[in-house]
Amino acid sequence: MRIFVHIRDGSMDRKLDAPRGLSRRSLLIGTACMATAFTSGALAETPKMAEFFKTKDELDASLKSFGVGPLDRVTLLHLARPTTMLITKASADSEIPVGASKIGGAPDLPEALAWPMRQPSASGKRDVEVLRKLDAEKPSDYYKKEIAEKEPLANREAPLAFMLQVDFAAAAAAGPLDPDLPTSGRLLVFYDLVMLPWFGEQEKEKSLALIYLDDPQVELKRRPIPDLGMPTWGERREGESDEEAMRLPPARIEPRFSYTLPGSGTYPMMTRFAYPQEPPHNAWLEARTASPGAGCQLLGWPDLVQYDPAIDLGAADIHYDLPHNDSFIPTIRGLAGPIENWIPLLSITGYDTDAVDFNGGYYIMIRRTDLKKRDFSKAVIVYQTD
């Protein structure tokens, strides 16, 4: 069983797993009193099922096969969201056409567009403080080396790491998109994967940049990766070049359409089926299997490591401090408007590579009101881990 502790932005020091993981952290995590609400036992010999549902009829038939009753199926199908599953295949960057959907490697940008930069990093400065305390308690050449590298980098501007790019036209060709998504142009995501700031720091530090290129005819060029100041994952792997150390390993993305349903940690399931109840499709959720190269998706209901980031983000929009007790569920039921306005634009929990383990998931959240206006500047990225 997972036990979660609720941490508001900046209210508690980060939990340190190991020196390499000083800035790996969970941003939005559940209350301890709610922990048992989101756990479930292993199912013996659970039948496995296909991951993709091209129509709601296919989804309905799958739910029925797991014993979900007709009234519950009506409710669930009403909540189903169209989703572009971003299925990945590890590829050399040179084998991925310019402008195609991809994760990692080098981005495709107009020549005149400047590479996005972050401001000095409060997260990096905190890491240095922690490293100094650790080194004072138990002197280590490793700590001293980390301080020497990280301190000057935290105090200056630095380029953001490129994460992925999505061709909306290719996504639309795979199946119907959410009506508020563009059907043309490209979206590129850059983030400070070196320092990993809190979501409350991202706007100030400009540590997340979503670039929407709305002209599908714009000329794109593959940009070389700049020096981020440190390797993306804290240290260079054997045989890596300077550029390879500053990027995610590249993989081509093939969009696949599917309807998805909310999991037990999502707002609609938490508020409709509060503990000790279980969602009516719990067995269906447990039986899902991941397709090869799965782990990234555009909108829909993602697999959450913890509970729905929209809950904390919606509460923050109205400056509401959520209770940390049994009134949590009754309280969030009354905050449906601001909470449901936040949706997971992109989810990244893994992809086809042996070189990267995210140890959790990155969820790029955006207000639906901002998405309708094509305003990607107010999005935030939330990292969740066990």
C-alpha positions as CSV (number, residue, x, y, z in Angstrom):
1,M,0.0,0.0,0.0
2,R,1.2,3.5,-0.8
3,I,1.2,6.1,1.9
4,F,1.0,9.7,0.7
5,V,1.7,12.9,2.5
6,H,0.2,16.1,1.2
7,I,2.7,18.8,0.5
8,R,1.8,22.3,-0.5
9,D,4.3,24.2,-2.7
10,G,7.3,25.2,-0.6
11,S,5.8,24.1,2.8
12,M,8.2,21.2,3.4
13,D,11.7,20.2,2.6
14,R,12.1,17.7,-0.1
15,K,12.6,14.0,0.7
16,L,16.1,12.9,-0.4
17,D,16.3,9.4,-1.9
18,A,20.0,9.6,-2.8
19,P,22.6,12.2,-3.7
20,R,22.0,11.8,-7.4
21,G,18.3,12.3,-6.9
22,L,18.4,15.5,-4.9
23,S,16.0,17.4,-7.2
24,R,13.7,14.4,-8.0
25,R,10.6,15.0,-6.1
26,S,6.8,14.7,-6.1
27,L,5.0,18.0,-6.4
28,L,1.4,17.0,-5.8
29,I,0.7,14.1,-3.5
30,G,-2.2,12.8,-1.6
31,T,-3.2,13.1,2.1
32,A,-2.2,10.2,4.4
33,C,-5.8,9.9,5.6
34,M,-6.9,9.3,2.1
35,A,-4.2,6.7,1.3
36,T,-6.2,3.6,1.4
37,A,-8.8,5.1,-1.0
38,F,-6.5,4.6,-3.9
39,T,-5.1,1.1,-3.3
40,S,-6.3,-2.2,-4.6
41,G,-5.2,-5.8,-4.2
42,A,-3.7,-7.8,-7.0
43,L,-6.3,-9.6,-9.2
44,A,-5.6,-13.3,-9.6
45,E,-5.5,-14.4,-13.3
46,T,-7.0,-11.2,-14.4
47,P,-7.8,-11.3,-18.2
48,K,-5.8,-8.8,-20.2
49,M,-7.4,-6.6,-22.8
50,A,-6.5,-4.4,-25.8
51,E,-5.3,-0.9,-25.0
52,F,-7.0,1.0,-27.8
53,F,-10.7,1.7,-28.1
54,K,-11.6,3.5,-31.4
55,T,-15.3,3.9,-30.5
56,K,-17.3,4.2,-27.4
57,D,-19.1,1.1,-28.4
58,E,-15.9,-0.9,-28.2
59,L,-15.2,0.7,-24.8
60,D,-18.7,-0.2,-23.7
61,A,-18.3,-3.8,-24.8
62,S,-15.0,-4.1,-22.9
63,L,-16.6,-2.7,-19.7
64,K,-19.5,-5.1,-20.0
65,S,-17.1,-8.0,-20.3
66,F,-15.7,-7.1,-16.9
67,G,-19.1,-7.1,-15.3
68,V,-19.7,-3.3,-15.2
69,G,-23.5,-2.7,-15.0
70,P,-25.5,-0.7,-17.5
71,L,-26.0,2.4,-15.3
72,D,-22.3,2.5,-14.4
73,R,-21.4,2.1,-18.0
74,V,-23.5,5.1,-19.0
75,T,-21.8,7.2,-16.4
76,L,-18.3,6.1,-17.4
77,L,-18.9,6.5,-21.1
78,H,-20.1,10.1,-20.4
79,L,-16.7,10.6,-18.8
80,A,-14.7,9.0,-21.6
81,R,-12.2,11.3,-23.3
82,P,-10.7,11.1,-26.8
83,T,-7.0,10.6,-26.5
84,T,-4.0,10.5,-28.8
85,M,-1.7,7.8,-27.5
86,L,1.9,8.8,-28.5
87,I,3.4,5.4,-29.2
88,T,7.2,5.6,-29.4
89,K,9.9,3.7,-31.2
90,A,13.6,4.3,-30.4
91,S,15.2,5.8,-33.5
92,A,18.3,7.6,-34.4
93,D,17.6,11.3,-34.7
94,S,18.7,11.3,-38.3
95,E,16.0,8.8,-39.1
96,I,13.2,11.0,-37.8
97,P,11.9,13.5,-40.4
98,V,12.1,17.1,-39.6
99,G,8.8,18.3,-38.1
100,A,7.6,14.7,-37.2
101,S,6.3,14.0,-33.7
102,K,9.2,12.8,-31.5
103,I,10.5,12.6,-27.9
104,G,14.1,13.4,-27.1
105,G,16.8,14.1,-29.6
106,A,17.0,17.6,-31.0
107,P,14.0,19.9,-31.7
108,D,12.9,21.3,-35.0
109,L,12.5,25.0,-34.8
110,P,12.3,28.1,-37.2
111,E,15.8,29.4,-37.7
112,A,15.0,32.8,-36.2
113,L,13.4,31.5,-33.0
114,A,15.7,31.7,-29.9
115,W,16.3,28.6,-27.8
116,P,14.2,29.0,-24.6
117,M,16.2,29.9,-21.4
118,R,15.4,29.7,-17.7
119,Q,16.3,32.3,-15.1
120,P,18.5,31.5,-12.0
121,S,17.1,28.5,-10.2
122,A,15.8,28.5,-6.6
123,S,15.5,24.7,-6.8
124,G,19.2,24.4,-7.7
125,K,20.1,26.8,-4.9
126,R,18.2,24.6,-2.4
127,D,20.0,21.5,-3.7
128,V,23.3,23.2,-3.1
129,E,22.3,24.0,0.5
130,V,21.3,20.4,1.1
131,L,24.6,19.2,-0.4
132,R,26.6,21.5,1.9
133,K,24.8,20.1,4.9
134,L,25.4,16.6,3.8
135,D,29.1,17.3,3.1
136,A,29.4,18.9,6.6
137,E,28.0,15.8,8.2
138,K,30.0,13.4,6.1
139,P,32.6,15.0,3.9
140,S,32.6,13.5,0.4
141,D,34.4,14.3,-2.8
142,Y,31.1,13.5,-4.6
143,Y,29.3,16.3,-2.7
144,K,32.1,18.8,-3.3
145,K,32.0,18.0,-7.0
146,E,28.3,18.4,-7.1
147,I,28.4,21.7,-5.3
148,A,31.2,23.0,-7.6
149,E,29.1,22.2,-10.7
150,K,25.6,23.0,-9.5
151,E,26.2,26.3,-7.6
152,P,27.3,28.5,-10.5
153,L,24.7,26.9,-12.7
154,A,21.9,27.6,-10.3
155,N,22.9,31.3,-10.1
156,R,22.8,32.0,-13.8
157,E,20.5,31.6,-16.8
158,A,20.7,28.3,-18.7
159,P,19.0,26.7,-21.7
160,L,16.1,24.4,-21.1
161,A,16.1,20.7,-22.1
162,F,14.0,19.7,-25.0
163,M,11.5,17.0,-24.1
164,L,9.2,16.4,-27.1
165,Q,7.3,17.8,-30.1
166,V,3.8,16.9,-31.4
167,D,2.5,17.4,-34.9
168,F,-1.2,18.1,-34.4
169,A,-2.1,17.3,-38.0
170,A,-0.6,13.8,-37.6
171,A,-2.5,13.4,-34.3
172,A,-5.8,14.6,-35.9
173,A,-5.3,12.1,-38.7
174,A,-5.1,9.2,-36.2
175,G,-8.6,10.0,-34.8
176,P,-10.9,12.7,-33.5
177,L,-9.1,15.2,-31.2
178,D,-10.5,17.0,-28.2
179,P,-12.5,19.9,-29.7
180,D,-10.3,22.5,-28.0
181,L,-7.0,21.1,-29.5
182,P,-5.5,22.6,-32.7
183,T,-5.7,20.3,-35.7
184,S,-2.6,21.8,-37.4
185,G,0.8,23.2,-36.3
186,R,3.2,21.8,-33.8
187,L,3.7,22.0,-30.1
188,L,7.3,21.7,-28.6
189,V,8.0,21.3,-24.9
190,F,11.1,22.5,-23.1
191,Y,11.7,22.1,-19.4
192,D,14.5,22.4,-16.8
193,L,15.2,18.7,-16.4
194,V,18.5,19.5,-14.7
195,M,17.1,21.4,-11.7
196,L,13.5,20.2,-11.7
197,P,11.8,23.2,-10.1
198,W,8.6,23.2,-8.1
199,F,5.5,24.1,-10.2
200,G,5.1,27.3,-8.1
201,E,8.6,28.4,-9.3
202,Q,8.1,27.7,-12.9
203,E,6.5,30.9,-14.1
204,K,9.1,33.1,-12.2
205,E,12.1,31.1,-13.5
206,K,10.6,30.4,-17.0
207,S,11.6,26.8,-16.4
208,L,8.8,25.4,-18.7
209,A,8.3,26.6,-22.2
210,L,5.6,25.4,-24.6
211,I,6.1,26.7,-28.1
212,Y,3.2,26.4,-30.4
213,L,4.1,26.9,-34.1
214,D,0.7,27.5,-35.6
215,D,1.9,27.9,-39.2
216,P,2.2,24.4,-40.6
217,Q,4.2,25.7,-43.6
218,V,6.9,27.4,-41.5
219,E,10.4,26.2,-42.4
220,L,11.9,24.1,-39.6
221,K,15.5,23.2,-39.0
222,R,16.9,20.7,-36.5
223,R,18.7,22.5,-33.8
224,P,21.8,21.2,-32.1
225,I,21.5,20.8,-28.3
226,P,23.2,23.7,-26.4
227,D,25.3,23.2,-23.3
228,L,22.7,22.9,-20.4
229,G,25.5,23.3,-17.8
230,M,25.2,19.7,-16.6
231,P,24.2,16.4,-18.1
232,T,20.4,16.0,-18.0
233,W,20.5,13.1,-15.6
234,G,23.3,14.4,-13.3
235,E,26.2,12.4,-14.8
236,R,27.3,11.3,-18.2
237,R,26.9,7.7,-19.2
238,E,29.9,5.9,-20.6
239,G,30.6,6.7,-24.3
240,E,28.2,9.7,-24.5
241,S,29.2,12.8,-26.5
242,D,28.6,16.2,-25.0
243,E,25.4,16.7,-26.9
244,E,24.1,13.2,-26.1
245,A,24.6,13.9,-22.4
246,M,22.4,17.0,-22.7
247,R,19.4,15.4,-24.3
248,L,16.8,12.6,-23.9
249,P,17.5,9.6,-26.2
250,P,15.4,10.1,-29.4
251,A,12.3,8.1,-30.3
252,R,9.8,8.5,-33.1
253,I,6.2,9.0,-32.1
254,E,3.3,7.3,-33.9
255,P,-0.1,8.7,-32.8
256,R,-2.8,6.2,-32.1
257,F,-6.4,7.2,-31.1
258,S,-8.3,5.7,-28.2
259,Y,-11.0,6.6,-25.7
260,T,-9.8,6.6,-22.1
261,L,-11.5,6.4,-18.8
262,P,-10.7,8.1,-15.5
263,G,-8.7,6.1,-13.0
264,S,-9.3,5.8,-9.2
265,G,-7.0,8.8,-8.4
266,T,-8.9,11.2,-10.7
267,Y,-11.2,13.9,-9.4
268,P,-14.5,12.4,-10.8
269,M,-13.7,9.0,-9.3
270,M,-12.5,10.3,-6.0
271,T,-15.6,12.4,-5.5
272,R,-18.1,9.9,-6.8
273,F,-16.6,6.8,-5.1
274,A,-14.9,8.0,-2.0
275,Y,-13.3,5.4,0.3
276,P,-14.2,2.7,1.1
277,Q,-16.0,2.5,-2.2
278,E,-14.1,1.4,-5.4
279,P,-14.8,2.7,-8.9
280,P,-17.2,0.3,-10.7
281,H,-14.6,-0.4,-13.4
282,N,-11.8,-1.1,-10.9
283,A,-11.2,-4.6,-12.3
284,W,-11.1,-3.1,-15.8
285,L,-8.5,-0.6,-14.8
286,E,-6.4,-3.4,-13.2
287,A,-6.5,-5.5,-16.3
288,R,-5.2,-2.9,-18.7
289,T,-1.8,-3.7,-20.4
290,A,0.6,-1.2,-21.7
291,S,1.3,-1.3,-25.5
292,P,5.0,-1.5,-26.5
293,G,6.4,2.1,-26.5
294,A,3.5,3.5,-24.5
295,G,3.9,6.1,-21.7
296,C,3.1,9.3,-23.5
297,Q,-0.3,10.7,-24.5
298,L,-2.1,13.9,-25.6
299,L,-5.0,14.8,-23.3
300,G,-7.4,12.0,-22.2
301,W,-7.1,10.4,-18.8
302,P,-3.5,9.5,-18.0
303,D,-2.2,6.9,-15.6
304,L,-1.5,8.9,-12.5
305,V,1.2,7.9,-10.1
306,Q,-0.6,9.8,-7.3
307,Y,-3.9,11.7,-7.3
308,D,-5.2,14.2,-9.8
309,P,-2.9,17.3,-10.1
310,A,-6.0,19.3,-11.2
311,I,-7.2,19.2,-7.6
312,D,-4.4,21.2,-6.1
313,L,-4.1,23.4,-9.2
314,G,-7.8,24.3,-9.1
315,A,-7.7,25.0,-5.4
316,A,-4.7,27.2,-5.9
317,D,-6.5,29.2,-8.6
318,I,-9.0,30.4,-6.0
319,H,-6.4,30.7,-3.2
320,Y,-8.0,27.9,-1.2
321,D,-6.0,25.8,1.3
322,L,-7.4,22.3,1.1
323,P,-7.9,20.5,4.5
324,H,-5.7,17.6,5.4
325,N,-8.4,15.5,7.1
326,D,-11.6,13.7,6.4
327,S,-13.2,16.8,5.0
328,F,-10.9,16.7,2.0
329,I,-13.4,14.9,-0.3
330,P,-16.5,17.0,0.8
331,T,-14.4,20.1,0.2
332,I,-13.2,19.3,-3.3
333,R,-16.7,18.4,-4.3
334,G,-17.6,22.0,-3.9
335,L,-14.6,23.1,-6.1
336,A,-15.6,21.4,-9.3
337,G,-15.4,24.5,-11.5
338,P,-11.8,25.5,-10.9
339,I,-10.6,21.8,-10.6
340,E,-12.3,20.6,-13.8
341,N,-10.9,23.6,-15.7
342,W,-7.4,22.0,-15.4
343,I,-6.7,19.1,-17.8
344,P,-3.6,17.0,-18.7
345,L,-2.4,18.4,-22.0
346,L,0.5,16.0,-22.2
347,S,1.6,13.1,-20.0
348,I,5.0,11.5,-20.1
349,T,5.5,8.5,-17.9
350,G,8.0,6.5,-20.1
351,Y,8.9,5.7,-23.7
352,D,10.9,3.2,-25.8
353,T,14.4,3.6,-24.4
354,D,16.6,1.6,-22.1
355,A,18.6,4.7,-21.1
356,V,16.0,6.7,-19.1
357,D,13.8,5.8,-16.2
358,F,11.6,8.7,-15.2
359,N,10.7,6.9,-11.9
360,G,7.3,8.5,-12.1
361,G,5.5,10.7,-14.5
362,Y,5.5,14.3,-15.9
363,Y,2.1,15.8,-16.4
364,I,1.8,19.0,-18.3
365,M,-1.4,20.7,-17.1
366,I,-3.3,23.5,-18.7
367,R,-6.5,25.3,-18.0
368,R,-9.1,24.5,-20.6
369,T,-10.0,28.2,-20.8
370,D,-6.3,28.9,-21.8
371,L,-6.3,26.0,-24.3
372,K,-9.4,27.4,-26.0
373,K,-7.5,30.7,-26.5
374,R,-4.3,28.8,-27.7
375,D,-2.5,30.3,-24.7
376,F,0.1,27.7,-23.8
377,S,2.1,30.2,-21.6
378,K,0.3,29.4,-18.4
379,A,0.8,25.7,-18.4
380,V,2.6,24.0,-15.6
381,I,4.5,20.7,-15.4
382,V,3.9,18.4,-12.4
383,Y,6.2,15.5,-11.5
384,Q,4.8,12.6,-9.5
385,T,6.7,9.7,-8.1
386,D,6.1,6.9,-5.6
